[in-house]
Amino acid sequence: MSVNDEYIEFTIPRQKTIALIAHDKKKKELVEWCEHNKFRLEKHFLCGTGTSARLVAEKTGLPVRAYNSGPLGGDQQVGAKVVEGKVDMIIFFSDPLAAQPHDPDVKALLRIAQVYDIPIANNRSTADFMITSRFMEDEYVHRVMNFDRNVEKRVKEGNLI
């Protein structure tokens, strides 16, 4: 980790922690994607929300650490791991055609992934691009806003409310 005035640099390691999440109508697609990419995924640490994690583990044999299901706080748990620097990327097959009872939690997870500059795939083609990227085999340095500096600056300018 490196710090300057505006940004903090973080390194995503070669062996990544990947969160696997899918809405109900996309769980089968996530499992199929994981099975197809098993030889790539087995090099990394996997975690996921409730049923998604359980299904991937059962159907592929990959070890997946399970958090709560999304509606029971699993999305929030993954978001907290992003904040802690313990999730490096997210594969989240979301269903854009169905209302989700925990939509605010989903939006919060997407927002926190953006804030912390974490790669996130919301569909199969994006997940394919990410998993085949040269960065999957290497470290990757990314910059995140220096939040302490940003708050300090806003306080000095009187823009903190």
N, C-alpha and C positions, 0 to 999 in steps of 0.2 A: 504494500500500500504506500502510495506517494501522495503528498499533499501540496497544493499550491493555493493561491488566493481564491480562485473560483471553483476549482474541481478537485476531487479526490480520485486517484487512480486505483483501481482494483484489478487483480488478476484472476481470471477464471482459469482453473488448473486444467491440465490435460485430461485428468479423470474428473468428469463432471458429475454433479448431482442434478438429475433430471426429474422434474415433477410431471406425472402423467395424470391427466384429468379428462373426463368425457361426460357430457350430458347423456341422459338415458338412451336416447335414440342414436347416439354416436359411439356407445361403448363397444359394440361389435366391430366398428371400423377401427377404433383405437387398438383393440386386441389384434386384429388382422395386421395393422401397421406394425405393431410391436413384434409379432411373429415374423413378418417379412424382414424386419431390421434387427432381429435377435442377435446376430453376430456383431452388430455395432453396439447395441445397447448393453450387452453383457460386459463390456469394458468399463461401464460407468455405474454409479450408484443411482438407484431408482427409488422414487417415493411417489405417492399419489393419494388421491382422496378415496375413501371408503370402498365402494363396489368396484370402481375403476381399477384400483390397486389390486384388489382381491382377484378380479377376473384376469388381469394381465398375468399375475403370478400363477394362477391355476392353469391357464390355457397355454402359457409359454414356458413355464418352469423358471422364469427369471425371478430373482429375489426382489421384492418391492415392499418397501416400508409403507404401511397404510396409516393414514390419518383418518379423521372422521369423514363421513360423507359430506358433500358440499352443503346441503341444507342444514346440516348439524354442525357447521363451523369448519369443515375441512378446507374450504377455499381460504378462510381466514388463517388457518394453521400454515398453509403453504405460503401465504403472504408474509406471515411472521418470519418464516424461514428465509424468505428473500431478504427481508430487512436485516436479519442476523448474518447474512452472507453465506447461508447454508444451502441455498438452492441456486443453481447456476443458469438453468434454462427451464422453460415450461412448454410441454406439449399439451394443449388443451383443445380437444375436438368439441367445439361448442355447436349447439343446434340453433341456428339463426331463425328458424321458423316456428319455434315453440317458446311460449312464455315460461320463465323459470321463477319459482317461488322465492328463490334466493338470489335474484338478479342483482340487488345492491352489493351482495358479497362478491359476485362475479366481477362487477364493475370495479370494486375496490381492489381485487386481485390484479386485474388488467392495469389499473392505475399504478399500483405499487411496482409492477414489473416495468412500467415505463419510467417511473421515478428513479428506480435503481438500475436502469439500462440493462435489463435482463431479456435475452431473446425469448420470444414467446410465439408459438405457432398455434393458430386457431383452426387450421384445416390441414388436410393430408398433404397437399402440394407444398405448403410452407414448411411443414414438418420434414418432407423429403429434402427440400433445399437445405434446411438446417442440419439434418443428420449426415448429409453427404458433403457438407462444407469442410474445407481444409482446417477450419478452426476446431472441428471435433477432435482432431488428433494433436492439437497444439494448445499451448496456453494462449489466452487472449486478454489483452489489457484494455479495459474500458474505463471511461471517466463518468463520475457521478457528481452532481452538483455538491459543493461544499456547503451543506445545510447550515452549519453553525455560522459560517462566514456570511451566508445569505441572510439569516435572521438578524445577525449583528448589523449588517448594512441597512436592512429595513428599519430597525429600531433607530439607528442614527438619522435616517431620512424621514422618520415619523410615519412610515407606511405600514406599521404593524398593528393590525386590528383584526 
